[in-house]
């Protein structure tokens, strides 16, 4: 093979790899290599990014701080950290609610009555003091939604949102 053919082949290969790296991606970057994660989508009305994940046999909507260009770095970092301990944080929310409702004599709940519906990851715009907020239902409280904000992984309060 002549040196010119080899040089042309090498240059064509280099051009090919450069072209691949410069093609814009039309969807926002996600960590969607995992089968339980849906792509991140922008929700203009809520001004939040949303991702649906499989959690405890159901789906859980995760909402992230950000703007139309993408989730904030703080929210994305907090979500990536939370994903590693999502089950543990949910268990701490359930334990907190059971303990608090028993303490004030409201009602006694069982852990299997709880169903998480969404999680807000909002380090830039804390909700009721929490940078993470779990929204959930309790089977024996039909039609009622509850939330517990967490700060630094600790539950702050229980709110019944009728």
N, C-alpha and C positions, 0 to 999 in steps of 0.2 A: 504494500500500500504506500502511496506517495505521501511525503510529509504534508503537502498541501491539503490532501483529503483528510488526514488526521487532524490538522489544525482546524479545518472547516467543521468537522464533526464535534470537536471539543468546544468550539465557539457556539455551535448550534445547541449543544447540551447546556452550556452556561446560560445562553439566552432563554432557553426553555425554563430553567429553574428560576431565573430572575422574573420571568413573566408570571409564573405561578405565584410567587411571593408578592407580586404587586397587584394582583387582581383583588378588587375590594370585596369584602364580605357584606352581603346585603342584610343579614340578620345580626342582632346584637350578640356579642360574645356570651356564651353560656358555658357551663360546666356540664354539658349534656352528654358526655361520654358514659354517664351512669344511667342505667335503664329506668331508674325511678324518678328522673327529673325531666320535666317538660321545659321547653325553651322559655326564656324570660320574655315577657311582653309588657309594653307600656300601656297603662290605663290612664288616658287623659283626664277623665272625670275625677279620679282619685289622686291624680298627680303622683302616681306610684308605679313601680315596676312590680310585676307579679310572676310567680312561678308556682306551678302545681307539682306537688311531690306525693309519692305514695308513703303513707304513714299509718301504721297499725291496721293494715287491711283496708284503709279508706284513702281519700285524697285530702290533702291539706294545702291551702293556698298560703304562700309566703309572699308578703308584700315588703318591698324595699324602698328606702329613701332614695331620691335621685331626681333627675329631670329628664326631659325627652331625649337627651343624648345618651343616657345610660344611668345605671344605678351609681350611687356615690361610692367612692372607694371605702369609706367607713362602713356603709351598710353592707357592701359586698364582703368585706373582711369579717364583719360580725356574723353574717350568714354562713360563711365558710367555717367559722369557728363553731357556730351553733349546730350546724349539720353533724358535727362529730359527736355532739352530746345532746341531740334533740330529744331522744327518749328519756335521758336522765332529767333534763329540764322539765319535760312534760310530767314526769313522775313527781318532781318537786312541787309543781303547780297543783296536781291532784292531792298530794299529801297536805299542802297548805290549805286548800279549800276544805278538805275533810276536817282538819284540825280547827280552822277558824269557825266553821259553821257549828261544830260541836261545842266550841268554847262559848259562843254566844247563844247556844241552845236553839238554833234555827231548825235544823233538820240533820238527820244522819244519812250520809250518802255512802255508796259502795264504789270502789275504784272502777269497776266495769261499767258504771253508768255514765262515765265521762267520755265525750267525743270531741277532740280538738277539731275546729273548723278552719282557723287561720292563725297565722303568726305575723305580727308586724315587726319588722326589723327597722328601728327608727332612731339610730344614735344621734342624728342631726336635729331631729324634731321629736323629742321624747313625748310620749303620750302618758298622761297621769304619772309622770316622773319616771316611767320605764323606757329603757332603750330596746327592750324586747317585750312584746305584749302577746299573750296567748288568748285567743277567743275560742269559746267552747260552749257546748250544750251539755245538759245533764238529763238523762232519759226520764227521770221522775219529775222534771220541771218542763213539760212540753211548752214549746213556743217561747221559751226564755233563753236569751243568750247571756253569757257571763264573760268577763275578761279579768285577767290578772296581769298587771304590768310587772316586769322584773327589772331591777337595776343591779348590775354586776352579778347576775345569776340568782339574785334573791328576790322572792315575791314581796311586793310592797303592799298590795291591798286586793280585796275581792270586790268586784262591782257586778251587780245584777242589772243588765241592760234589757228592760222589758220592751 
